[in-house]
Amino acid sequence: MPGEPATEQVLTLPVSLGERRGFVLLGARRLPAEGRQFTDMYAEFVDSRGGTERRLTGFRFRVDPSNDLARELAQYGLAVRGSHHDPYAAPSPQPMPFAARELVVAEASARDRG
């Protein structure tokens, strides 16, 4: 994360839910220098009679260096046991918000398992 550039990415995904068809538009803006990522989602589904359902959501995430996250988890009796990049992130020739995501595995630390 240190030195990671700010990035933006938009994905469009087709969706099929029974008789409903539609799409999801997913966008993210990652600002590592500010420790934030914004993710917005717009979904639209149309049923067989033409009825349309629309959903709009947005999220703000903290972007933390791995060491900071490990220290914070330790305050709650958790220890980081491993980490890996998101296996579903599509490879990209340039930095992208979704490809930068790291998944962390944590469990109760030995001293707190009692």
C-alpha positions as CSV (number, residue, x, y, z in Angstrom):
1,M,0.0,0.0,0.0
2,P,2.8,2.6,0.6
3,G,3.2,4.4,-2.7
4,E,0.1,2.9,-4.2
5,P,-1.5,5.3,-6.7
6,A,-5.1,6.4,-6.5
7,T,-7.2,4.3,-8.9
8,E,-10.7,4.0,-10.3
9,Q,-12.5,1.0,-11.8
10,V,-15.9,0.3,-13.2
11,L,-17.3,-3.2,-13.9
12,T,-20.6,-4.2,-15.6
13,L,-21.9,-7.7,-14.8
14,P,-24.8,-9.4,-16.5
15,V,-27.3,-11.0,-14.0
16,S,-29.9,-13.8,-14.4
17,L,-32.2,-14.5,-11.4
18,G,-34.9,-16.9,-12.4
19,E,-37.2,-15.1,-14.8
20,R,-35.5,-11.8,-14.1
21,R,-32.6,-10.5,-16.2
22,G,-30.5,-7.4,-15.8
23,F,-27.1,-6.0,-14.9
24,V,-25.0,-4.7,-12.0
25,L,-22.8,-1.7,-12.5
26,L,-20.0,-1.6,-9.9
27,G,-17.6,1.2,-9.5
28,A,-14.7,1.9,-7.1
29,R,-12.4,4.7,-6.3
30,R,-9.4,3.9,-4.1
31,L,-7.5,6.7,-2.4
32,P,-4.7,5.0,-0.4
33,A,-3.0,8.2,0.6
34,E,-6.3,9.1,2.4
35,G,-6.9,5.6,3.7
36,R,-10.3,5.3,1.9
37,Q,-12.0,3.4,-0.9
38,F,-15.5,4.2,-2.1
39,T,-17.6,1.5,-3.8
40,D,-20.9,2.2,-5.5
41,M,-23.3,-0.3,-7.0
42,Y,-26.3,0.2,-9.3
43,A,-28.4,-2.9,-10.2
44,E,-31.4,-3.1,-12.6
45,F,-33.6,-6.2,-13.1
46,V,-36.5,-6.7,-15.5
47,D,-39.0,-9.6,-15.1
48,S,-40.9,-11.4,-17.8
49,R,-43.8,-8.9,-17.7
50,G,-41.5,-5.9,-18.0
51,G,-41.6,-4.9,-14.3
52,T,-38.3,-3.2,-13.4
53,E,-36.5,-3.2,-10.0
54,R,-33.6,-0.8,-9.4
55,R,-31.2,-0.7,-6.5
56,L,-28.5,1.8,-5.7
57,T,-26.0,1.3,-2.8
58,G,-22.7,2.8,-1.8
59,F,-20.0,1.9,0.7
60,R,-16.9,3.6,2.2
61,F,-14.1,1.4,3.3
62,R,-10.9,2.1,5.3
63,V,-7.7,1.2,3.5
64,D,-5.2,0.1,6.1
65,P,-1.6,-1.1,5.8
66,S,-1.3,-4.8,6.9
67,N,0.8,-3.9,10.0
68,D,-1.8,-1.4,11.2
69,L,-4.6,-3.9,10.8
70,A,-2.7,-6.6,12.6
71,R,-2.1,-4.2,15.6
72,E,-5.8,-3.3,15.7
73,L,-6.9,-6.9,15.6
74,A,-4.5,-7.8,18.4
75,Q,-6.3,-5.3,20.6
76,Y,-9.4,-7.7,20.3
77,G,-7.5,-10.9,20.9
78,L,-7.0,-11.8,17.2
79,A,-3.8,-12.7,15.4
80,V,-3.3,-12.5,11.6
81,R,-2.4,-16.0,10.4
82,G,-2.0,-15.2,6.7
83,S,-3.1,-13.0,3.8
84,H,-3.5,-13.3,0.1
85,H,-4.7,-11.2,-2.8
86,D,-8.4,-11.6,-3.8
87,P,-8.6,-14.7,-6.0
88,Y,-11.5,-13.3,-7.9
89,A,-9.7,-10.0,-8.9
90,A,-9.1,-9.9,-12.6
91,P,-5.5,-9.3,-13.6
92,S,-4.8,-5.8,-15.0
93,P,-1.8,-4.3,-16.6
94,Q,-2.3,-1.2,-14.4
95,P,-3.3,-0.8,-10.7
96,M,-7.1,-1.1,-10.1
97,P,-9.1,-0.9,-6.9
98,F,-10.5,-4.4,-7.0
99,A,-7.2,-6.0,-7.9
100,A,-5.5,-4.3,-5.0
101,R,-7.7,-5.9,-2.3
102,E,-5.9,-8.2,0.1
103,L,-7.9,-10.8,2.2
104,V,-6.6,-11.4,5.7
105,V,-7.1,-14.6,7.8
106,A,-7.2,-14.0,11.5
107,E,-8.1,-16.2,14.5
108,A,-8.1,-16.0,18.3
109,S,-4.5,-15.6,19.5
110,A,-3.1,-18.5,21.5
111,R,-3.2,-16.5,24.8
112,D,-6.9,-15.8,24.3
113,R,-8.1,-19.3,23.5
114,G,-8.0,-20.3,27.2
